[in-house]
Amino acid sequence: MTTGRAVPVALAGLALAVGVAIGLVDSSPGWDSTGITAVSLFTAAAIFAGAARDRPWLWALLVGLPTPILDVVRTGNGGSVLALGFAVIGAAVGWAVRRAG
């Protein structure tokens, strides 16, 4: 028997795993495709926020925060903090679309 919290916790773990995967790819040597990273963050955050139906800020942070953290740790470059904005916008769009539908 599962509780109502099991799905959001599992979804949060998956969102964090996706965010870490995007961050690892983005901070890997030789990766220079900011557009793909931005679209990935936007899309993933939109999907998770839409699936969860609430707290879009949480899904934006879970998906978007690993990218700048990994980039700062690996390269010392803080420029990828701007990537968090794509996750925030994606989560807001996903949440709004789900609420409208």
TILUM-996256 format. One record per residue (C-alpha): residue number from 1; z, x, y. Coordinates in steps of 0.02 Angstrom, whole numbers, plus 50000, padded with zeros to 5 digits. Each point is the difference from the previous one (the first is absolute). Layout:
+-----+-------+-------+-------+
|   i |    up |  east | north |
+-----+-------+-------+-------+
| NUM |     Z |     X |     Y |
...
+-----+-------+-------+-------+
END
This chain:
+-----+-------+-------+-------+
|   i |    up |  east | north |
+-----+-------+-------+-------+
|   1 | 50000 | 50000 | 50000 |
|   2 | 49954 | 50069 | 50170 |
|   3 | 50077 | 49964 | 50167 |
|   4 | 49910 | 49961 | 50161 |
|   5 | 50038 | 50175 | 50064 |
|   6 | 49914 | 50087 | 49854 |
|   7 | 49825 | 49970 | 50064 |
|   8 | 50031 | 50061 | 50178 |
|   9 | 50092 | 50155 | 49935 |
|  10 | 49858 | 50039 | 49880 |
|  11 | 49874 | 49966 | 50138 |
|  12 | 50096 | 50116 | 50117 |
|  13 | 49998 | 50137 | 49869 |
|  14 | 49814 | 49979 | 49977 |
|  15 | 49970 | 49999 | 50188 |
|  16 | 50098 | 50162 | 50017 |
|  17 | 49903 | 50078 | 49856 |
|  18 | 49835 | 49952 | 50081 |
|  19 | 50061 | 50070 | 50166 |
|  20 | 50050 | 50164 | 49919 |
|  21 | 49832 | 50012 | 49911 |
|  22 | 49906 | 49973 | 50163 |
|  23 | 50112 | 50128 | 50086 |
|  24 | 49974 | 50129 | 49863 |
|  25 | 49812 | 49982 | 50009 |
|  26 | 50002 | 50007 | 50190 |
|  27 | 50106 | 50157 | 50006 |
|  28 | 49908 | 50092 | 49862 |
|  29 | 49901 | 50156 | 50044 |
|  30 | 49819 | 49965 | 50038 |
|  31 | 50023 | 49815 | 50035 |
|  32 | 49924 | 49960 | 50167 |
|  33 | 49959 | 49817 | 49998 |
|  34 | 50112 | 49913 | 50123 |
|  35 | 49898 | 49841 | 49992 |
|  36 | 50027 | 49977 | 49813 |
|  37 | 50187 | 50030 | 50022 |
|  38 | 50010 | 49875 | 50143 |
|  39 | 49905 | 49866 | 49904 |
|  40 | 50106 | 50031 | 49845 |
|  41 | 50162 | 49981 | 50099 |
|  42 | 49937 | 49843 | 50087 |
|  43 | 49939 | 49919 | 49840 |
|  44 | 50151 | 50042 | 49893 |
|  45 | 50124 | 49941 | 50132 |
|  46 | 49901 | 49838 | 50024 |
|  47 | 49999 | 49965 | 49813 |
|  48 | 50186 | 50032 | 49978 |
|  49 | 50052 | 49903 | 50155 |
|  50 | 49890 | 49855 | 49947 |
|  51 | 50067 | 50001 | 49824 |
|  52 | 50182 | 50008 | 50057 |
|  53 | 49980 | 49865 | 50135 |
|  54 | 50141 | 50071 | 50107 |
|  55 | 50062 | 50157 | 50088 |
|  56 | 49833 | 50078 | 50047 |
|  57 | 50093 | 50144 | 50084 |
|  58 | 50075 | 50049 | 49831 |
|  59 | 49831 | 50008 | 49915 |
|  60 | 49928 | 50099 | 50145 |
|  61 | 50139 | 50128 | 49983 |
|  62 | 49992 | 50011 | 49810 |
|  63 | 49813 | 50027 | 50001 |
|  64 | 49979 | 50095 | 50163 |
|  65 | 50150 | 50113 | 50018 |
|  66 | 49967 | 50119 | 49855 |
|  67 | 49839 | 50064 | 50081 |
|  68 | 50078 | 50074 | 50157 |
|  69 | 50154 | 50059 | 49904 |
|  70 | 49896 | 50094 | 49872 |
|  71 | 49884 | 50069 | 50133 |
|  72 | 50144 | 50066 | 50105 |
|  73 | 50085 | 50077 | 49848 |
|  74 | 49842 | 50079 | 49930 |
|  75 | 49910 | 50054 | 50159 |
|  76 | 50123 | 49985 | 50144 |
|  77 | 49873 | 49890 | 50090 |
|  78 | 50068 | 49839 | 50073 |
|  79 | 49832 | 49926 | 50046 |
|  80 | 49996 | 49886 | 49850 |
|  81 | 50141 | 49896 | 50075 |
|  82 | 49858 | 49900 | 50078 |
|  83 | 49949 | 49948 | 49825 |
|  84 | 50155 | 49892 | 49992 |
|  85 | 49918 | 49888 | 50130 |
|  86 | 49863 | 49954 | 49876 |
|  87 | 50131 | 49947 | 49874 |
|  88 | 50091 | 49897 | 50132 |
|  89 | 49841 | 49911 | 50052 |
|  90 | 49949 | 49973 | 49819 |
|  91 | 50169 | 49926 | 49954 |
|  92 | 49995 | 49884 | 50151 |
|  93 | 49826 | 49940 | 49954 |
|  94 | 50045 | 49974 | 49817 |
|  95 | 50158 | 49905 | 50046 |
|  96 | 49909 | 49892 | 50128 |
|  97 | 49857 | 49958 | 49881 |
|  98 | 50123 | 49950 | 49864 |
|  99 | 50100 | 49890 | 50119 |
| 100 | 49844 | 49917 | 50066 |
| 101 | 49934 | 49959 | 49827 |
+-----+-------+-------+-------+
END
